[in-house]
Amino acid sequence: MPAATSPDSPDLLPGYWVDEATGAWLTIPWPGDPALPWNSEERLALLPPTLGPQVIAWAQDYLVHPITGEPWAFTVGQKRFLYLWYAVDPATGRMVYRSAVKRGAKGTGKDPLAAALAWIEACGPVQLDGLDSSGQPVGVERGRSKVQIAANSLTQAGEVLQVANDMVSDALAEDYALDPGLTRTVTATGRIELLTASERTMEGAPATAVILNESHHMTEASGGHRVAAVARRNVAKSPGYVYARVVELTNAHQPGQDSVAEQSFLAWQAQQRPGAPRRDILYDSIEAPPDTDLYDEGSRTAGLAAAYGDAPWADLGRLGDEVLDTRTSVADTMRFYLNVLAAAEDAWVDPARFDALSSPGSWGRRTGSRCSWTARSRRTRLGWSGAACLTATCSPWGCGSGLTATVAGVVGAPG
């Protein structure tokens, strides 16, 4: 895993590394020296064999931009994700990663990427068909495909399917005999469909791929846990030669809600500990530097530029205006615009800090030593009026907000 900053640094969470150019915190395990271009021969040589170049070429040949209608082109970050998502273990002939999470700020292109993934899985060369003379895997179209899209509601899932239908080129429609619809799109050899909220109707023939969109909204109360559990069962029962998988696309989750996105983050963090028996969750997040000052124009702009570094279309000036809007809470700014984990501002206790106190030897330890986000709050909180200091502290268990007057967010709150 790349490490522009030492992985032993107390400022880095497990699995994270720092982009030397932007200061962004990254999690994608791209190999080699971060000072070299991502696609330098030296770094590419360190990658496992992958279907990535083949699926990228297929998608860019067949898909169009859902708004402009121009030929589709992946961003650099999306290409890196696809290279690793379709990596193959040469020893076993299986995909390296069993599940994946692509986390990003609002407006970084998660829906179009989800739609592109749906088409790649439905019609693209994702079925392993051996190796070529150079040892690289060769992919072919699946004989039958069943791609399912799920979200917190059918409406949310349907929006991804609509984007997918908007990305269809004339060549794709003709070559694969497409029949698009609002709840399913049929191809010559399979279908893309919405995963319903009814557990009885969800269970059925094995899926070849499942896409969970906006998994930070998927909680037990909303029925999201049930949808995600059935999705994982649907791919787990697929034949071994299919190796069906689940991929999530999400904004930063709110710690303590126990959303599907939070569960996946914690599962990935558990795999980053030394001696973990497996590392088969691909987690890809681009986050603003932890020293970003929201009320300093230069620092704020640099933080937004880091979080949106893979979205060249982003209007940083407009995003900065949204950050400074008094109707935008600090927690929402952190989660949705900086892609940083933050507890709700009205939470009495930061879940991450509370959990940290339950670990042996935690008393007297600086549980918030990882990093500190600071912003002035003009709201009245917990009986305090006037200007209060709101901080959010990252730890191996996540990041969250709490008044600095508290001790680890649990005791000493002003009355």
FIPA-482885 format. One record per residue (C-alpha): residue number from 0; residue in one letter; x, y, z. Coordinates in Angstrom, 2 decimals. Each point is the difference from the previous one (the first is absolute). Last residue first. Layout:
REM FIPA-482885
+-----+----+---------+---------+---------+
:   i : aa :    east :   north :      up :
+-----+----+---------+---------+---------+
: NUM :  A :       X :       Y :       Z :
...
+-----+----+---------+---------+---------+
REM end
This chain:
REM FIPA-482885
+-----+----+---------+---------+---------+
:   i : aa :    east :   north :      up :
+-----+----+---------+---------+---------+
: 414 :  G :  -25.04 :   22.98 :   31.96 :
: 413 :  P :    3.42 :   -0.22 :   -1.57 :
: 412 :  A :    1.01 :   -3.54 :   -1.01 :
: 411 :  G :    2.64 :   -1.37 :    2.40 :
: 410 :  V :   -0.37 :   -3.66 :   -0.88 :
: 409 :  V :   -0.56 :   -1.99 :   -3.20 :
: 408 :  G :    1.38 :    1.77 :   -3.11 :
: 407 :  A :    3.54 :   -1.25 :    0.67 :
: 406 :  V :    0.03 :    2.50 :    2.90 :
: 405 :  T :   -2.44 :    2.70 :   -0.95 :
: 404 :  A :    0.79 :    3.70 :   -0.38 :
: 403 :  T :    1.20 :   -0.68 :   -3.53 :
: 402 :  L :   -3.61 :   -0.52 :   -0.99 :
: 401 :  G :   -0.56 :   -3.10 :   -2.11 :
: 400 :  S :    0.22 :   -1.14 :   -3.60 :
: 399 :  G :    0.91 :   -3.35 :   -1.50 :
: 398 :  C :    2.63 :   -1.99 :   -1.81 :
: 397 :  G :    0.46 :   -3.73 :   -0.44 :
: 396 :  W :    0.97 :   -3.01 :    2.15 :
: 395 :  P :    3.74 :    0.29 :   -0.61 :
: 394 :  S :   -0.41 :    3.58 :    1.22 :
: 393 :  C :   -1.03 :    3.29 :   -1.52 :
: 392 :  T :   -1.10 :    2.97 :    2.08 :
: 391 :  A :   -2.63 :    2.54 :   -0.89 :
: 390 :  T :    0.08 :    3.31 :    1.76 :
: 389 :  L :   -2.55 :    2.67 :    0.69 :
: 388 :  C :    1.10 :    3.10 :    1.90 :
: 387 :  A :   -2.87 :    1.98 :    1.40 :
: 386 :  A :   -0.84 :    3.58 :   -0.80 :
: 385 :  G :   -3.04 :    1.32 :    1.82 :
: 384 :  S :   -2.33 :   -2.06 :    2.13 :
: 383 :  W :    0.74 :   -3.14 :    1.99 :
: 382 :  G :   -2.95 :   -2.04 :    1.26 :
: 381 :  L :    1.00 :   -3.18 :   -1.80 :
: 380 :  R :    0.59 :    1.82 :   -3.29 :
: 379 :  T :   -1.06 :    3.47 :   -1.11 :
: 378 :  R :    1.10 :    0.44 :   -3.60 :
: 377 :  R :    2.70 :    2.38 :   -1.23 :
: 376 :  S :    2.48 :   -2.79 :   -0.62 :
: 375 :  R :    3.65 :    0.68 :   -0.71 :
: 374 :  A :    1.86 :   -2.77 :   -1.82 :
: 373 :  T :    2.73 :   -2.44 :    0.96 :
: 372 :  W :    0.93 :   -3.39 :   -1.42 :
: 371 :  S :    2.42 :   -1.92 :    2.19 :
: 370 :  C :    2.20 :   -2.96 :   -0.85 :
: 369 :  R :    1.08 :   -3.32 :    1.45 :
: 368 :  S :    0.45 :    1.11 :    3.60 :
: 367 :  G :   -3.65 :   -0.24 :    0.97 :
: 366 :  T :    0.25 :   -2.98 :    2.29 :
: 365 :  R :    2.70 :    1.77 :    2.00 :
: 364 :  R :    0.43 :   -2.65 :    2.69 :
: 363 :  G :   -0.89 :    0.68 :    3.63 :
: 362 :  W :   -2.55 :   -2.77 :   -0.04 :
: 361 :  S :    0.42 :   -2.18 :   -3.09 :
: 360 :  G :    1.91 :   -2.79 :    1.71 :
: 359 :  P :   -2.37 :   -2.72 :   -1.16 :
: 358 :  S :   -2.49 :    1.13 :   -2.69 :
: 357 :  S :   -3.34 :    1.40 :    1.13 :
: 356 :  L :    1.18 :    3.60 :   -0.30 :
: 355 :  A :    0.52 :   -0.44 :   -3.74 :
: 354 :  D :   -3.64 :   -0.95 :   -0.43 :
: 353 :  F :   -1.04 :    3.32 :    1.55 :
: 352 :  R :    2.41 :    1.89 :   -2.25 :
: 351 :  A :   -1.35 :   -1.65 :   -3.14 :
: 350 :  P :   -3.61 :    0.45 :    1.07 :
: 349 :  D :    0.42 :    3.78 :    0.58 :
: 348 :  V :   -2.35 :    0.67 :    2.90 :
: 347 :  W :   -2.85 :    2.49 :    0.26 :
: 346 :  A :   -0.57 :   -0.13 :   -3.78 :
: 345 :  D :   -1.54 :    3.24 :   -1.27 :
: 344 :  E :    2.90 :    0.69 :   -2.38 :
: 343 :  A :   -0.36 :   -3.43 :   -1.59 :
: 342 :  A :    3.24 :   -1.99 :    0.02 :
: 341 :  A :    2.65 :    0.75 :   -2.64 :
: 340 :  L :    1.94 :   -2.15 :   -2.48 :
: 339 :  V :    1.84 :    2.02 :   -2.63 :
: 338 :  N :   -0.98 :    0.23 :   -3.68 :
: 337 :  L :    0.82 :    3.74 :   -0.11 :
: 336 :  Y :   -3.27 :    1.11 :   -1.63 :
: 335 :  F :   -2.57 :   -2.52 :    1.25 :
: 334 :  R :    1.40 :   -1.20 :    3.30 :
: 333 :  M :    1.97 :    3.01 :    1.26 :
: 332 :  T :   -2.43 :    2.59 :   -1.26 :
: 331 :  D :   -2.93 :   -1.99 :    1.40 :
: 330 :  A :    1.66 :   -0.12 :    3.43 :
: 329 :  V :    0.74 :    3.73 :   -0.12 :
: 328 :  S :   -3.66 :    0.68 :   -0.68 :
: 327 :  T :   -1.07 :    1.67 :   -3.25 :
: 326 :  R :   -2.73 :    2.59 :    0.60 :
: 325 :  T :    2.67 :    2.52 :    1.04 :
: 324 :  D :    1.31 :   -0.11 :   -3.60 :
: 323 :  L :    3.80 :   -0.05 :    0.21 :
: 322 :  V :    0.28 :   -3.58 :   -1.32 :
: 321 :  E :   -2.52 :    0.72 :   -2.77 :
: 320 :  D :    2.07 :    2.99 :   -1.13 :
: 319 :  G :    3.12 :   -2.17 :   -0.08 :
: 318 :  L :   -1.81 :   -2.50 :   -2.22 :
: 317 :  R :   -0.88 :    2.82 :   -2.40 :
: 316 :  G :    3.62 :    1.09 :   -0.19 :
: 315 :  L :    1.21 :   -3.59 :   -0.37 :
: 314 :  D :   -2.18 :   -0.62 :   -3.05 :
: 313 :  A :    0.67 :   -3.73 :   -0.59 :
: 312 :  W :    0.57 :   -1.10 :   -3.62 :
: 311 :  P :    3.53 :   -1.23 :    0.75 :
: 310 :  A :   -1.42 :   -2.67 :    2.34 :
: 309 :  D :    2.94 :   -2.16 :    1.10 :
: 308 :  G :    1.51 :    2.70 :    2.21 :
: 307 :  Y :   -3.40 :    0.79 :    1.50 :
: 306 :  A :    1.04 :   -0.76 :    3.61 :
: 305 :  A :    3.41 :    1.60 :   -0.59 :
: 304 :  A :   -1.39 :    3.08 :   -1.74 :
: 303 :  L :   -2.53 :    0.38 :    2.82 :
: 302 :  G :    2.79 :   -0.02 :    2.56 :
: 301 :  A :    2.09 :    2.44 :   -2.03 :
: 300 :  T :   -2.96 :    2.37 :   -0.32 :
: 299 :  R :   -0.63 :   -0.14 :    3.75 :
: 298 :  S :    3.67 :    0.57 :    0.81 :
: 297 :  G :    0.23 :    3.01 :   -2.29 :
: 296 :  E :   -3.28 :    1.50 :    1.15 :
: 295 :  D :    0.61 :   -0.48 :    3.72 :
: 294 :  Y :   -3.29 :   -0.68 :    1.74 :
: 293 :  L :   -0.19 :   -3.73 :   -0.76 :
: 292 :  D :    3.53 :   -0.62 :    1.25 :
: 291 :  T :    1.28 :   -3.26 :   -1.55 :
: 290 :  D :    2.50 :   -1.71 :    2.31 :
: 289 :  P :   -1.55 :   -3.44 :   -0.57 :
: 288 :  P :    0.81 :    0.05 :   -3.73 :
: 287 :  A :   -3.11 :   -0.52 :   -2.17 :
: 286 :  E :   -1.01 :   -3.59 :   -0.72 :
: 285 :  I :    0.22 :   -2.32 :   -3.02 :
: 284 :  S :   -1.48 :   -3.44 :    0.75 :
: 283 :  D :    0.44 :   -3.41 :   -1.62 :
: 282 :  Y :   -0.57 :   -3.10 :    2.13 :
: 281 :  L :    0.65 :   -3.38 :   -1.65 :
: 280 :  I :   -1.01 :   -2.76 :    2.42 :
: 279 :  D :    1.96 :   -3.26 :   -0.44 :
: 278 :  R :    2.72 :    0.50 :    2.55 :
: 277 :  R :    0.24 :   -3.32 :    1.78 :
: 276 :  P :    1.36 :   -1.63 :    3.17 :
: 275 :  A :    0.69 :    3.35 :    1.75 :
: 274 :  G :    3.51 :   -0.23 :    1.44 :
: 273 :  P :    0.43 :    3.72 :    0.46 :
: 272 :  R :   -3.33 :    1.82 :   -0.09 :
: 271 :  Q :   -1.23 :    1.15 :   -3.39 :
: 270 :  Q :   -2.73 :   -2.64 :   -0.27 :
: 269 :  A :   -1.78 :    1.44 :    3.04 :
: 268 :  Q :   -0.02 :    3.40 :   -1.73 :
: 267 :  W :   -1.77 :   -1.56 :   -2.99 :
: 266 :  A :   -2.69 :   -1.53 :    2.24 :
: 265 :  L :   -0.36 :    3.36 :    1.77 :
: 264 :  F :   -0.50 :    1.82 :   -3.30 :
: 263 :  S :   -2.47 :   -2.65 :   -1.20 :
: 262 :  Q :   -2.07 :    0.29 :    3.16 :
: 261 :  E :    0.00 :    3.78 :   -0.33 :
: 260 :  A :   -1.21 :   -0.20 :   -3.61 :
: 259 :  V :   -2.74 :   -2.46 :    0.97 :
: 258 :  S :   -1.14 :    2.50 :    2.59 :
: 257 :  D :    0.69 :   -0.52 :    3.70 :
: 256 :  Q :   -1.14 :    3.56 :    0.75 :
: 255 :  G :    2.89 :    0.53 :    2.41 :
: 254 :  P :    2.35 :    1.68 :   -2.43 :
: 253 :  Q :   -1.75 :    1.92 :   -2.78 :
: 252 :  H :    1.09 :   -1.45 :   -3.32 :
: 251 :  A :    2.24 :    1.75 :   -2.52 :
: 250 :  N :   -1.76 :   -0.09 :   -3.36 :
: 249 :  T :   -0.63 :   -3.35 :   -1.62 :
: 248 :  L :    0.48 :   -2.43 :   -2.85 :
: 247 :  E :   -0.02 :   -3.67 :    0.98 :
: 246 :  V :    1.21 :   -2.99 :   -2.05 :
: 245 :  V :   -1.23 :   -3.57 :    0.49 :
: 244 :  R :    1.53 :   -3.05 :   -1.72 :
: 243 :  A :   -0.75 :   -2.97 :   -2.24 :
: 242 :  Y :    2.82 :   -2.52 :   -0.43 :
: 241 :  V :   -1.44 :   -1.44 :   -3.22 :
: 240 :  Y :    2.27 :   -3.06 :   -0.16 :
: 239 :  G :   -0.84 :   -0.79 :    3.62 :
: 238 :  P :   -3.71 :   -0.21 :   -0.64 :
: 237 :  S :   -2.15 :    2.69 :    1.69 :
: 236 :  K :   -1.20 :   -0.68 :    3.55 :
: 235 :  A :    2.09 :    2.81 :    1.49 :
: 234 :  V :   -1.39 :    2.54 :   -2.47 :
: 233 :  N :   -3.62 :   -0.37 :    1.11 :
: 232 :  R :    1.00 :   -0.35 :    3.65 :
: 231 :  R :    1.83 :    3.33 :   -0.16 :
: 230 :  A :   -3.02 :    1.69 :   -1.56 :
: 229 :  V :   -2.27 :   -1.58 :    2.63 :
: 228 :  A :    2.11 :    1.51 :    2.77 :
: 227 :  A :    0.14 :    3.39 :   -1.72 :
: 226 :  V :   -3.79 :    0.14 :   -0.42 :
: 225 :  R :   -0.59 :   -1.08 :    3.59 :
: 224 :  H :    2.41 :    2.60 :    1.37 :
: 223 :  G :   -1.66 :    2.68 :   -2.15 :
: 222 :  G :   -3.43 :   -0.55 :    1.51 :
: 221 :  S :   -0.23 :    3.67 :    0.96 :
: 220 :  A :    0.20 :   -0.73 :    3.72 :
: 219 :  E :    2.96 :   -2.35 :   -0.46 :
: 218 :  T :    1.92 :    2.63 :   -1.92 :
: 217 :  M :    0.77 :    0.66 :   -3.68 :
: 216 :  H :    0.50 :    3.75 :   -0.41 :
: 215 :  H :    3.83 :   -0.27 :    0.01 :
: 214 :  S :   -0.46 :   -2.68 :   -2.67 :
: 213 :  E :   -0.71 :    2.67 :   -2.62 :
: 212 :  N :   -0.04 :   -2.62 :   -2.78 :
: 211 :  L :    0.46 :   -3.74 :    0.51 :
: 210 :  I :    1.01 :   -1.69 :   -3.27 :
: 209 :  V :   -0.45 :   -3.77 :   -0.25 :
: 208 :  A :    1.75 :   -2.28 :   -2.49 :
: 207 :  T :   -0.58 :   -3.45 :   -1.56 :
: 206 :  A :   -3.20 :   -0.46 :    1.98 :
: 205 :  P :   -1.02 :   -3.47 :    1.04 :
: 204 :  A :   -3.61 :   -0.93 :   -0.81 :
: 203 :  G :   -2.46 :    0.99 :    2.68 :
: 202 :  E :   -0.34 :    1.76 :    3.33 :
: 201 :  M :   -0.96 :    3.63 :   -0.47 :
: 200 :  T :   -3.70 :   -0.81 :   -0.45 :
: 199 :  R :   -0.35 :   -1.45 :    3.50 :
: 198 :  E :    2.28 :    2.66 :    1.51 :
: 197 :  S :   -2.20 :    2.79 :   -1.36 :
: 196 :  A :    2.04 :    3.20 :   -0.40 :
: 195 :  T :    0.49 :   -0.59 :   -3.71 :
: 194 :  L :    3.33 :   -0.40 :   -1.80 :
: 193 :  L :   -0.30 :    1.95 :   -3.24 :
: 192 :  E :    0.95 :   -1.76 :   -3.21 :
: 191 :  I :    2.75 :   -0.21 :   -2.62 :
: 190 :  R :   -0.62 :   -2.95 :   -2.30 :
: 189 :  G :    1.44 :   -2.95 :   -1.84 :
: 188 :  T :    1.34 :   -1.36 :   -3.28 :
: 187 :  A :   -1.59 :    2.11 :   -2.73 :
: 186 :  T :   -0.50 :    2.85 :    2.45 :
: 185 :  V :   -3.00 :    0.93 :    2.14 :
: 184 :  T :   -0.27 :    3.23 :    1.94 :
: 183 :  R :   -2.00 :   -0.10 :    3.21 :
: 182 :  T :   -2.06 :    2.26 :    2.23 :
: 181 :  L :   -0.53 :    3.01 :   -2.27 :
: 180 :  G :    0.67 :   -1.84 :   -3.26 :
: 179 :  P :    2.61 :   -0.54 :   -2.69 :
: 178 :  D :   -0.23 :   -2.83 :   -2.60 :
: 177 :  L :    3.54 :   -0.46 :   -1.30 :
: 176 :  A :    0.94 :   -2.23 :   -2.94 :
: 175 :  Y :    3.68 :   -0.26 :    1.04 :
: 174 :  D :    1.66 :    1.19 :   -3.22 :
: 173 :  E :   -2.75 :    2.45 :   -0.89 :
: 172 :  A :   -0.52 :    1.74 :    3.33 :
: 171 :  L :    3.75 :    0.07 :    0.69 :
: 170 :  A :    0.77 :    1.43 :   -3.44 :
: 169 :  D :   -2.68 :    2.67 :    0.30 :
: 168 :  S :    1.53 :    1.06 :    3.28 :
: 167 :  V :   -1.59 :   -0.67 :    3.39 :
: 166 :  M :    1.09 :    2.40 :    2.75 :
: 165 :  D :   -3.52 :    1.36 :    0.58 :
: 164 :  N :   -1.20 :   -3.52 :    0.83 :
: 163 :  A :    2.70 :   -0.27 :    2.68 :
: 162 :  V :   -1.00 :    3.40 :    1.41 :
: 161 :  Q :   -3.60 :   -1.25 :    0.19 :
: 160 :  L :    1.19 :   -3.18 :    1.73 :
: 159 :  V :    1.83 :    2.12 :    2.55 :
: 158 :  E :   -3.14 :    2.09 :    0.62 :
: 157 :  G :   -2.01 :   -3.19 :    0.39 :
: 156 :  A :    2.09 :   -1.01 :    3.02 :
: 155 :  Q :   -0.93 :    3.27 :    1.73 :
: 154 :  T :   -3.69 :   -0.44 :   -0.89 :
: 153 :  L :    0.05 :   -3.65 :    1.04 :
: 152 :  S :    1.07 :    1.13 :    3.45 :
: 151 :  N :    3.08 :   -0.18 :    2.22 :
: 150 :  A :    1.98 :   -1.26 :   -2.98 :
: 149 :  A :    0.32 :   -3.12 :   -2.13 :
: 148 :  I :    1.10 :   -0.70 :   -3.57 :
: 147 :  Q :    0.08 :   -3.64 :   -1.16 :
: 146 :  V :    1.97 :   -1.39 :   -2.91 :
: 145 :  K :   -1.08 :   -3.39 :   -1.35 :
: 144 :  S :    2.24 :   -1.23 :   -2.77 :
: 143 :  R :   -0.09 :   -3.10 :   -2.20 :
: 142 :  G :    2.80 :   -1.32 :   -2.23 :
: 141 :  R :    2.31 :    2.61 :    1.50 :
: 140 :  E :    1.95 :    2.15 :   -2.45 :
: 139 :  V :    3.67 :   -0.91 :   -0.35 :
: 138 :  G :    3.13 :    0.92 :    1.94 :
: 137 :  V :    3.64 :   -0.85 :   -0.60 :
: 136 :  P :    2.36 :    0.08 :    2.97 :
: 135 :  Q :    3.55 :    1.29 :   -0.41 :
: 134 :  G :    2.84 :   -2.53 :    0.08 :
: 133 :  S :    1.86 :    1.44 :   -2.97 :
: 132 :  S :   -1.10 :   -2.82 :   -2.32 :
: 131 :  D :   -3.66 :    0.54 :    0.88 :
: 130 :  L :   -1.76 :   -1.42 :    3.04 :
: 129 :  G :   -3.27 :   -1.89 :    0.36 :
: 128 :  D :   -3.64 :    0.78 :   -0.68 :
: 127 :  L :   -0.95 :    2.13 :    3.01 :
: 126 :  Q :   -3.54 :    1.33 :   -0.32 :
: 125 :  V :    0.04 :    3.81 :    0.21 :
: 124 :  P :    0.07 :    0.88 :   -3.70 :
: 123 :  G :   -2.97 :    2.42 :    0.00 :
: 122 :  C :   -3.72 :   -0.55 :   -0.44 :
: 121 :  A :   -1.74 :    0.00 :    3.37 :
: 120 :  E :    3.01 :    0.50 :    2.28 :
: 119 :  I :    1.44 :    2.81 :   -2.10 :
: 118 :  W :   -3.47 :    1.51 :   -0.39 :
: 117 :  A :   -0.63 :    0.04 :    3.76 :
: 116 :  L :    3.50 :    1.35 :    0.62 :
: 115 :  A :   -0.73 :    2.90 :   -2.36 :
: 114 :  A :   -3.19 :    0.76 :    1.92 :
: 113 :  A :    1.84 :   -0.04 :    3.34 :
: 112 :  L :    2.67 :    2.28 :   -1.50 :
: 111 :  P :   -2.71 :    2.34 :   -1.28 :
: 110 :  D :   -1.53 :    0.07 :    3.50 :
: 109 :  K :    3.32 :    0.54 :    1.84 :
: 108 :  G :    1.11 :    3.00 :   -2.08 :
: 107 :  T :    1.74 :    2.24 :    2.53 :
: 106 :  G :   -3.08 :    2.15 :    0.62 :
: 105 :  K :   -0.30 :   -0.55 :    3.74 :
: 104 :  A :    3.28 :   -1.17 :    1.53 :
: 103 :  G :    1.29 :   -3.51 :   -0.52 :
: 102 :  R :   -0.11 :   -3.62 :    1.10 :
: 101 :  K :    0.46 :   -2.97 :   -2.34 :
: 100 :  V :   -0.44 :   -3.16 :    2.09 :
:  99 :  A :    0.96 :   -3.45 :   -1.23 :
:  98 :  S :   -0.73 :   -3.69 :    0.50 :
:  97 :  R :    1.76 :   -3.33 :   -0.58 :
:  96 :  Y :    3.31 :    1.45 :   -1.19 :
:  95 :  V :    2.87 :   -1.95 :   -1.57 :
:  94 :  M :   -2.22 :   -1.59 :   -2.65 :
:  93 :  R :    0.59 :   -3.71 :   -0.36 :
:  92 :  G :    2.50 :   -1.86 :   -2.19 :
:  91 :  T :    1.49 :   -1.52 :    3.15 :
:  90 :  A :    3.73 :    0.70 :   -0.32 :
:  89 :  P :   -0.37 :    2.77 :   -2.58 :
:  88 :  D :   -2.24 :    2.02 :    2.35 :
:  87 :  V :   -2.02 :    2.13 :   -2.37 :
:  86 :  A :   -0.50 :    3.78 :    0.10 :
:  85 :  Y :   -3.40 :    1.23 :   -1.25 :
:  84 :  W :   -0.64 :    2.29 :    2.96 :
:  83 :  L :    3.65 :    1.10 :   -0.04 :
:  82 :  Y :    0.13 :    1.30 :   -3.58 :
:  81 :  L :   -3.57 :    1.27 :    0.35 :
:  80 :  F :    0.89 :    2.17 :    3.01 :
:  79 :  R :    3.07 :    1.37 :   -1.76 :
:  78 :  K :   -2.13 :    0.84 :   -3.03 :
:  77 :  Q :   -2.55 :    1.79 :    2.18 :
:  76 :  G :    2.76 :    2.08 :    1.57 :
:  75 :  V :    1.39 :    1.01 :   -3.39 :
:  74 :  T :   -3.45 :    1.01 :   -1.21 :
:  73 :  F :   -1.95 :   -2.28 :   -2.34 :
:  72 :  A :   -0.97 :    1.14 :   -3.48 :
:  71 :  W :   -3.43 :   -0.43 :   -1.64 :
:  70 :  P :   -0.45 :    1.13 :   -3.58 :
:  69 :  E :   -2.06 :    3.21 :   -0.14 :
:  68 :  G :   -3.74 :   -0.16 :    0.74 :
:  67 :  T :    0.31 :    3.17 :    2.10 :
:  66 :  I :   -2.07 :   -1.06 :    3.01 :
:  65 :  P :    0.33 :   -3.79 :    0.37 :
:  64 :  H :    3.51 :   -0.06 :   -1.52 :
:  63 :  V :    0.12 :   -2.79 :   -2.57 :
:  62 :  L :    0.76 :   -3.70 :    0.30 :
:  61 :  Y :    1.17 :   -2.61 :   -2.53 :
:  60 :  D :    3.67 :    0.68 :   -0.81 :
:  59 :  Q :    0.84 :    1.56 :    3.36 :
:  58 :  A :   -1.60 :   -2.96 :    1.76 :
:  57 :  W :    1.91 :   -2.60 :   -2.02 :
:  56 :  A :    3.34 :    1.79 :    0.41 :
:  55 :  I :   -0.50 :    0.25 :    3.77 :
:  54 :  V :   -1.03 :   -3.67 :    0.19 :
:  53 :  Q :    3.17 :   -1.09 :   -1.83 :
:  52 :  P :    2.38 :    2.28 :    1.89 :
:  51 :  G :   -1.38 :   -1.23 :    3.34 :
:  50 :  L :    0.00 :   -3.75 :   -0.68 :
:  49 :  T :    2.93 :   -0.22 :    2.41 :
:  48 :  P :    3.21 :   -1.88 :    0.73 :
:  47 :  P :    1.34 :    1.20 :    3.38 :
:  46 :  L :    1.46 :    3.50 :    0.04 :
:  45 :  L :    3.70 :    0.57 :    0.67 :
:  44 :  A :    0.84 :    0.42 :   -3.69 :
:  43 :  L :   -2.52 :    2.84 :   -0.15 :
:  42 :  R :    2.11 :    1.94 :    2.49 :
:  41 :  E :    3.29 :   -0.25 :   -1.94 :
:  40 :  E :   -1.74 :    0.51 :   -3.33 :
:  39 :  S :   -1.41 :    3.31 :    1.21 :
:  38 :  N :   -3.78 :    0.09 :    0.12 :
:  37 :  W :   -0.38 :    1.66 :    3.42 :
:  36 :  P :    2.75 :    2.50 :   -0.83 :
:  35 :  L :    2.98 :   -0.32 :    2.38 :
:  34 :  A :    0.19 :    1.80 :    3.37 :
:  33 :  P :   -2.45 :   -2.54 :    1.43 :
:  32 :  D :    2.74 :   -2.67 :   -0.30 :
:  31 :  G :   -1.53 :   -3.40 :   -0.66 :
:  30 :  P :   -3.35 :   -1.72 :    0.45 :
:  29 :  W :   -3.51 :    1.46 :   -0.06 :
:  28 :  P :   -1.81 :   -1.11 :    3.14 :
:  27 :  I :   -2.89 :    2.50 :   -0.30 :
:  26 :  T :   -0.31 :    1.67 :    3.40 :
:  25 :  L :    0.81 :    3.64 :   -0.62 :
:  24 :  W :    0.42 :    2.99 :    2.32 :
:  23 :  A :    0.45 :    3.12 :   -2.08 :
:  22 :  G :    3.15 :    2.09 :    0.50 :
:  21 :  T :   -0.26 :    1.18 :   -3.60 :
:  20 :  A :    3.35 :   -0.88 :   -1.62 :
:  19 :  E :    1.36 :   -2.38 :    2.64 :
:  18 :  D :   -3.16 :   -2.09 :   -0.01 :
:  17 :  V :   -0.15 :   -1.50 :    3.49 :
:  16 :  W :   -0.56 :   -3.64 :    0.93 :
:  15 :  Y :   -2.79 :   -1.80 :    1.83 :
:  14 :  G :   -0.45 :   -3.72 :    0.77 :
:  13 :  P :    0.18 :    0.47 :    3.76 :
:  12 :  L :   -0.73 :    3.61 :    0.98 :
:  11 :  L :    2.82 :    2.46 :   -0.41 :
:  10 :  D :    1.04 :    2.75 :    2.41 :
:   9 :  P :    1.83 :   -2.31 :    2.40 :
:   8 :  S :    2.45 :   -0.82 :   -2.84 :
:   7 :  D :    0.69 :   -3.73 :   -0.25 :
:   6 :  P :   -1.22 :   -0.10 :   -3.61 :
:   5 :  S :    2.77 :    2.49 :   -0.75 :
:   4 :  T :   -1.20 :    2.85 :   -2.17 :
:   3 :  A :    0.31 :   -0.37 :   -3.75 :
:   2 :  A :   -1.14 :   -3.54 :    0.69 :
:   1 :  P :   -0.98 :   -2.18 :   -2.91 :
:   0 :  M :   -1.36 :   -3.47 :    0.82 :
+-----+----+---------+---------+---------+
REM end
